Amino acid sequence: MATARQTQCASLQTPSSLLISILNLCREFADAKGEFYDVWNILRNDFNHLSKLHLPPLYEEYKKWHKLSYSPEDESTSQEHCKAMLLSAAKDIAKSSLGIEHIFRELGQVFEADLYLFNKKQKYSINTKIDFRASNLREIVAKLLLKGHAFEIVDGDINHIAMDWVTGVLESLALIIGGRKKIFVLSILGTQSTGKSTLLNTMFGANFPVSSGRCTRGIFMQLIPIEEKFRESLRYDYLVILDTEGLRAPELSVNSVHRRDNELATIAVGLGDVTLVNMFGEGHNEVQDILQITIFAFIRMKEISCRPICIFVHQNVQDTHAHTNLISSRSNLVETLDSMTALAARQENKSSFYSKFSDVIEFHPETEVFYFPGLFEGEPPLSRVSTGYSNSAANLRHYLLKCFSSNKKRQFQSVREWSNKLNCLWESVLDENFVFSYRNALEVASRFELDHKLSAWHSSYIQSLNEWKSSSLNELFNVNYAQVTET
C-alpha cells in the first residue's frame, strides 16, 4: 500500500492535462458562489456526448464477435478466439464509458495519497501547474452534494469503498451543515432493470441515470434538504437517498455475482433507516435469496447493532385489488424469511435473540407492501406516464416521510454518526469471508451440515486409528514377549 500511494503522489509530478484542468477548476470553485455547478453539468454532458460518439462502433464490434462465438463463419476462426475478442470488446466498452464518477474517483485517490503521506510525515512537491491543496477536495465535493449532485459511495467497478475519501467528504458535509443536523437515510434494493432509479427520481426529483442494463454501478448518494417549516414535525433536516446497482446482473460472471450482490445488499440495507425492496411483478423469488444472506450477515456481524426497516415495492402490477388478492403470497414470503432467520440463528447459537425475520429487519406485511402499475400507458412513441404510477409514488413518499417521523422511539442520526456506521459496516463486510459466497441460506446451512459431518467423520477416524494403533502395539508386544519367553 505504501509503495502504491507513493507512486500515486509521484505521478502528480507529471499529471495528465485532464487532471490539471479538473484540479484547477476545483481551485477556482473554492471561492465561487454557484457557477461551478453549472460548469460541472456542462462537463457531464460533454462526457456523455463523447461516450455516445465512441460507443456505437464498439457495440457493433461486440455484437459481431458475440455472433461469431456461437456460429463461426469459417473453420479458421476458433470459438476460443471469438470469445477472447468478445472479452476484449467488452473491456473497450467499459474503458470508453467515461462519466463524472470517474473524475471523482481520481480526486479521491489524490486525496487519499495526500492523506497517507501526511500521516507518515513524508513530504512531496506537487507539479507547479497545480496550485491547489488536495485536502480542499473533500469540501468541494461536499458543497456539490448540497447542490444536488450525486456522490459515489461504493465503486461499482471494483466493489470497494475508498473509506478515507468518503468519510472525509461526509465530515466536511457535517461541518458545513452543522454537526447536530439529523438525516433520514432511504436506500433501495432490487434486481437489474426493475425501475429503482426511476422510482427515486419520481418520488424526490433526483437525477440518477436511467437506462436499460447496468445504468447504476455501485452505490450513489444524493442529499435533499427539508424545508424549514417541515423539519420540526419530521424530526430530521436532510433526506439521504441511496441508489444501488441492480442485482443479478447478467453481464457479470456467475462465479463473482453472488458475493458482489450479497455485499451490496448488506451495505444498502445496513446503511438505510428504510430500505425499499423493489421487485418486478407479483413474485418475490428474485430478492428472497439475497435477503436470506443479508439476514445471515447481520446475525454474524456482532459489531453492527442496527434493525433497519424494509418496505416491499412490486412494480408493474395492474390489478387494483392486488393488496387484497395477494395476502397468501405475502404470508408465504414472511414464513420463508422467518424459517431462514431461525435457521441462521441456530447455526450461530443465537436462537434466544432471533426467531423471526422481524427480529433482524423490521417488516410489517400488511402496511409495508406497495403495488405499482406500469410506468407508461399506451404504445411508444405515443405512450405517456401513468397517473396510477404517479399516485402510487406519491402515496409511498407520504408514507415514508410522515409515518416514520411519527414513531418517537426511532431516533435519526447525524452525518457523523452515519459516517461511523458506514465505517463499521464496511469493516464487518470485509471481515466476513464466508457467508457472502453462497446463493441463499439453504446453501449456507448445507455447508454447515457438511462441516459438522466431516468433523464427526474426522473424529471417528482419529478414534478408530488410535484404537487400531493401540491394539496393534499390544499384539506386537505380546508376540515378541512370547518369543522371548520360549527362547
N, C-alpha and C positions, 0 to 999 in steps of 0.2 A: 504493500500500500504506500509506504514512504517513497519508494522509487517512482511509482506511478504518479504520485502527487508532485514530486519534484520535476518529473518530465513534463507534466501539465504546465507548471509555472515556467519552465524553461521555454516552452512553446510560445509563451507570451512575449518572448524577446522578438519573435518574428511572427506576429499574428496575421491571420488572413485579412484581406481588405474588408470582407463582410463583418468579421468580428470587430475590427476597428470602427466601422461605421455604426454598428449597434451600440458599442460602448460609448462612443462619442454622442450618440443620440440619447443614451441614458444620462450622460453627464449634463446635457442640455436640459433634460427634464427635471434635474434636481431643483431648479428654481422656477420651473414652468407652472402655469396655472391649470391648463387643461388641453393645450394644443397637442401635447404628446400622444394623448389617447386617440385623437383624430389621425395622427401620423401612423400610429400603430395599426389602426383599422385599414389604412391605405396599404401598409406593408403586408398585412394579412391577405388583402385582396390581390396584391401583386404576386404573392406566393401561390395563391390558388390559381391565378392566371398562368403562371409558369408551369405548374403541375398539369393543368389542362392541355398545355402545348406539348409537353413531353410524354404524358402518359398514354394517349391513344395509340401511337406506334408500338409502344411496349406491350400494351394489352393485345394488339394484333399478333405480335411475336409470341406472346404467351399462349394465345388460342391456337396458333399454328403448331407449336410443339406439344400442346395438350392433345390435339387431334392425332398427331403422328405417334404419340406414345401409345395409343391404342391400335392404330392401323398404319404402320409404316408404309410409305409409298414404294420403296424398293427394299430388297434384301440387304443391301449395303448399310442401310440405316438401322442400327440395332435399337432395341427397346431401351437398353440401359443408357445409350447416348441421348435418346429423346428425353428420358427422364432427367438426365443431368442438365440438358439445355433448358428444360422446363423449370428446374430449380434455379438456374442462373437467371432466367427471365423474371421469375418471382422476386429474386433479390434486387434486380434492376428496378422493378416497380417500386419496391419498398424504399430504395435509395432516392428515387425521383419524387417521392411524395413528401415534399417539403412544406412544413407548417410552422406556425408561431411557436408551438410547443417545443420544436427542436431548438429554436433560439433560446427559449427559457432553460432548456436542459444545459446548453453550453454556458449560459450565465451562471447556472447553479454549480457547474463544475469549476468555473473560475472562482466563485465564492468559496467553495469547499477547499480548493487548493490553497487559496489565500489564508483561510482559517486554520488549516492543518499546519502550514509553515509558521504561522503566527504562534500557535500553541507550542511548536517545537523551538520557538525563538530563533528561527532562521530567517535571514533577510534575502530578498531578491529584488532586482530592479525591473520594473515593467517598461516596455518599449515607450520611448518618449512621445510617440504618436498618441498614446492613450493616457491622457492626463485625468485619471479617474481612480477612485478607491473602490476596490471590489466589495468592501463592506456596505457601500451605499446601494448595492443592487437589491438587497432584500427590502429596503424601504421603498424603492421604486416599484417593485412588484406588488408590495402591499398596497400602495396607492392605486395601482391598476386594478387590484381586487375591489377596492372601494368604488371604482368607476364602472364595475360590472364585468370586468374581464375574467375569463375562466383561468384557473391555475391548476397545473398538473400535480396531483399528489403521488400517484403511482405511475412510474414509467411503464407504459404498455408494451414497449418493445422488449424489455428485459425483465419485466415484472419485479421492479425494485423501487424502493423509496430512498431518495437522497436525503437522509434524515437531517443532517446539519442544515441543508439548504431549506427544506420545508419548515422545520421548526424555527429557523431564523426569520423566514418570511412571516410566520404566524406571530412571532414575538414582536416584530416591527408593526404588524397589524394591531396587536394588543396595545402597543404604545400610542398608536395614532388614535384609536377609537376610545381608549380607556380600559384599564385592566379589569374593572368591575362590570363591564358590559356583558350581558348574557346572550348566548346564541342557542338557537334551536336547529339541530342538525337532522336533515332529511336525506336519506340515501335511497337508491333504487337498485334493484337486482332482478335479473331475468336473462333468458337466453337471447341469442343474437336475433336482431331484426324483429323484435316484438313491440317496438314503439316506446322504448324507455325515454329516450331523449325528447321525442315528440310530446310525451305526456308532461315532462318537466317544463318544456318550452310553453306548452299550452296553459299550464296552471300558473306559472310565475313569470312569463315573459322572458325566460332565459334565452341564450343564444348558443346552445350546444349544437354541434353539427348533426345533420340528419341525412342519412342516405342508406342504401342497401349495403349489406356486408358489414365489415368492421369499421363503422364510421367513428366509433369511440374506442380508444385503446388506453387501457389502464383505468385510473380514476381521476376525474376532474372535479374541482370545487368551484362554486360561484357564490358570492356574498350578496345578499339582498337586504338593504336596510328597512326597518319597520318604521312607519310614520310615528311621530312623537305621540299623537293622540291615541294610538293603539298600544303603546308599549306597556303602560301600566296594567291594562286588562290582560294582555297576552303574557306578561311577565318575562319577556325577553326582548332584546333590542335589534338583533340581526337574525336572519334566516340563512343558514348554510345548506346548499343543496349539492349533493354528490352524485355525479353521473358516472355510471360504471360500465365498463366494457361488457359486451354481450357474452354470455357463457356458451359453452359447447360450440365454439366457432368451427365450422368445417374446414377453414383454411389452416388450422393448426393440426399438428400430428397427434394421433390418438395417444401416443406414449406420454406426451407432455401436458395434454389438455386437462387431465383430471387434477393434477397438483396445482396447476395455474388457476383453474376455475375455483377450486376449493379455497385457495389462499385469498383470491379476490373476494369471494363471497364472505369469508370470515372477517376480512377487513371492512367490507361495506356494512355488514350487519353490526360489527363491533363499534364502528365509529358513529353510527347514526342513533339519535334518540328514537327515530322511527325509520323503518325500512319498508319501502314499497316492493313487494314481490310481484313482479309483472309477468303475466302469462298470456299466451295467445290461445283463445278459445276457452272451452269449459274445463278442460283437463288440467291436471297439476303434476303429471308424472315428470315433466321436463325439469322442474326445480325441486322435486321431492328428494332425489338423491343428494343434491347439493346441500339442502337444509339438514339432512341427516348427518353429513360430515361436519357441518357447522356446529351442530349440537355436540358431537363428539369433541370438537376442538375446544369449545367453551368449557366443557366439563373438565378437560385435561389441563387447560391453561389456568393454573391457580392464580397467576398474577392479575388476571382480568376479572374484576368483580363488577360486572355490569349485567343488566337484564333489559335488553332492548325490546322494542315493540315491532311486530311485523303486521303489515296490512297487505292482504292479497288483492290484486287487481287483475281481472280477467278481461282481456281486450277482444273485440270483435264478436261479442255475444249479442245477437239481435233480439232474443226473447226478452220482452219487457218484464216477464214474471220469473226471470232466471233465479232470483234470490230465493223464491219460494220453491221452485221446482227442483233445485239442486241442493236441497238440505241433506239428502243422503250422501251426496258426493263430498260435501264439507265434513260430514261426520266420519266418513271413511278416511279422509285426509288426516283429521285430528287423531283418530285411532292409530293410524300408521305411525305418525310422528310421536305419539305417546309411547308406543311399544318400542320404537327405536331409542327414545330417551331412556326408558327403563333399562334397555339392553346396554346402552353406553354407561349408565350409572353402575350397573352390576360389574361391568368389566373394569371400571375404575374404583370399585369398592366405595361408591358414594350413593348407594340406594336410599340412605336415610335423608339425603338432601334433595335428590332429583328423582321423581317418579313419573312425571308427565312433561310434555313439551312446554307448557306454560310456566313450568318452574325454571326453565332456562331462558326462553324467549316469550315475552308476554303476547298473547294472542286470544282474541275473543271472536269466534267464528260467526256469531250472529250479527255483529255490528261492524266488523272489520274485514269484510269481504265485499268488494265492489265489482260490478259488471258494467263494462263499457260497450256500446255499439261500435260499428266500424267508423273509422275516421272520415271517410268520404262517402258521399251519396251520388249515385249515378255513374255513368261510364266516362272514363277520361277521353278526351281532354276537357269535357264539359262538366266533370264532377266538381262538387263543392263540399266544403267541410260540413259534416253532420251536426245539426243542432243538438242531437242527443248526446254526441260525444262531448260537445262544449258544456252542456248542462251537467253531465256526469263529472267532468273535470272540475267544474265549479263546486259541485257538492263535495267532492273529495277534498278540495282545497279548504273549504269551510270546515270540514270535519277535522282536518289536520291542524288548522290554525286556532280553532276555538276549543274543541273538546279536550285536547291535551293540556292547554293552558289552564283549564278549569280544575284539573287534578292538582290540588295543592300539595300532595305528597311527592309529586315528581319535581325535582329541582333541576334547573337548567345550568349549564356550565359556562364558564368564561372561556375566552380564546386560549389562555394559558393552560387551563385545566384540560381542555380538549387536546391541546398540543402534547401535554404529558401523557394523556390517554393513548394518543396515536403512537407515541414512542414506546410505551409499554406493550401495546398490542403488536407492533411490528417486531419487537424483540421476541415476543412469545411465538409469533408465527415462524420466525427464523429458527427458534429452538425446537419447534415441533417438526421433527423429521420423519414421522411415522404415519399419522392418520391422514394427512393430505394426499397421500399417494393412492388412495383407494376411491372407488367409484361411489360406494354407498356404505351404510352402516352394516349391512349383511356381509359385505366383503371383509370389513374390519373384524366383525365377530367371528367369521370363519378363520381369519388369521389368528385371532386369539385362541380359538379352539384347537387349531393345528399346533400352535406353540405349546399349548397345555399337553396335548397328546404326545408331541415329540419329547417334551420334558419328562413325561411319565415313562415313555419308552426308553429314554436315555437312563433314567434312574433304575428301571427294571433291568436294563442291560448291564449296568455297572454292578448292581447287586448280584446278578447271575454270574458275571465274570468273577467277582470276588469269591462267591461260593465255590465255583469250579476251581479257582486257584487254590483255595484253602483245602478242598478235598483232594486235589491232585498232589499237593505237597504232603498231605498226610499219608496218601497211598505210597508215594515215593519214599517217604521216611520209613514207613512200615516194612516195605520190601527190602530196603537197604539194611534195616535193623535185623530182619530175619536172616539175611545172607550172612551178616557178621556173626550172628549167634550160632549158625550151623558151622561156620568155619572154626 
